[in-house]
Amino acid sequence: MPLRTFLFPNSPRFRWTLGAKEVCFSTPRHSLFFRLGKVLPIVRGDGIYQQSMNEILEELHKGEWLHI
């Protein structure tokens, strides 16, 4: 991908996705990287009633795309 794609993550090319919190958000560096890439943390085994699900609903109500 061209560098400008990564410099403007709010462009329509980037869509929200989900990532395992214990894998993708294990360090502050990883957290920053994945958050900037529009990845929302999900705790596996915690079911659907978790904070990230509220964030997902907010983004969907704004008209954003979500890849699951």
C-alpha positions in Angstrom: 0.0 0.0 0.0 1.2 3.6 -0.6 2.5 5.4 2.5 -0.3 8.0 2.2 -2.8 5.2 3.0 -1.1 4.8 6.5 -0.8 8.5 7.1 -4.6 9.1 6.7 -6.3 6.2 8.6 -9.6 8.0 8.6 -9.9 7.5 4.8 -12.6 5.2 3.6 -9.9 2.6 2.8 -9.5 1.8 6.5 -12.3 -0.1 8.2 -12.7 -1.0 11.8 -11.9 -4.5 12.9 -11.6 -6.5 16.1 -8.4 -7.9 17.7 -7.7 -10.1 20.7 -6.7 -7.8 23.6 -4.2 -10.3 25.0 -2.4 -10.5 21.6 -2.8 -7.2 19.8 -2.8 -4.9 22.9 -0.2 -6.7 25.1 2.3 -3.8 25.1 1.9 0.0 24.9 3.7 0.0 21.5 1.3 -2.7 20.1 -1.7 -0.9 21.5 -0.7 2.3 19.8 0.0 0.6 16.5 -3.3 -1.4 16.4 -5.4 1.5 17.7 -4.1 3.7 14.9 -4.9 0.9 12.5 -8.6 1.0 13.6 -8.5 -2.2 15.6 -10.8 -2.5 18.7 -9.7 -4.8 21.5 -11.9 -7.7 22.3 -11.4 -9.9 25.4 -12.0 -13.5 24.3 -14.4 -15.3 26.5 -16.0 -12.1 28.0 -19.1 -12.4 25.8 -20.8 -9.5 24.0 -21.3 -7.2 27.0 -18.0 -5.5 27.1 -16.8 -2.0 26.6 -15.4 -2.6 23.0 -18.9 -3.6 21.9 -20.2 -0.2 22.9 -17.4 1.4 20.8 -18.3 -0.8 17.9 -21.9 0.3 18.1 -20.8 4.0 18.2 -18.8 3.6 15.1 -21.6 1.7 13.3 -24.0 4.5 14.2 -21.6 7.0 12.6 -21.8 5.0 9.3 -18.4 3.4 9.6 -17.6 -0.1 8.3 -16.7 -3.0 10.6 -15.0 -6.2 9.5 -15.5 -9.2 11.6 
